[in-house]
């Protein structure tokens, strides 16, 4: 069994709260499309993020 992602080529997203890039993690394997925040801290601070509207 091969890996779906190699460590040198992991997908990334930008956190809407801290504006920092974060990479895919094994624990997000089944829910990567729903992941929006880089950490629990940013998820709790989401109200401070500017809405795109």
N, C-alpha and C positions, 0 to 999 in steps of 0.2 A: 504494500500500500504506500503510495506516494503522498506527499503533502499537497494540499490544495494551493497553499501559498508558501513561497520560499521567504526566508527571513529578510532577504535583500529586496524583495518586491511585495511588501505588504500594502494593502490599500490604506489610505488616510482620509481623514475628514477634518474640518475646522470646527472647533468648539464655538458655539454662538455667544457664550458668556465671556471666556477669556481670550478668544480669537487665536488660540494656539492650535497647531496641527496635532492630531493624535492618531496612532496607528491601530490597526486591527489587533484584537486579542483573542486568544483561544476561547475564553469564556463567552465571547460575543459571536461565536461561529454560527449559531442558529438564528441570531437576531440582529445581525450587523446593520440591516436596513432600518431598523427602528432606533438604533443608538444615535443620540444627538449630542451628548455631553461627554467630555473627556474623563470626568470624575464625579464622585458623589457630591463633593463640595460644589462643583459647578452646577450640578443638577438642583441642589438646594438654593443656589443663588440665581436661578433662571429668571426670576422676576426682574433682575437688574439688567438682563440682556435686552437690547433694543429690538423691538419687533420689526419685521420687514415691511409692515404696512405703512 
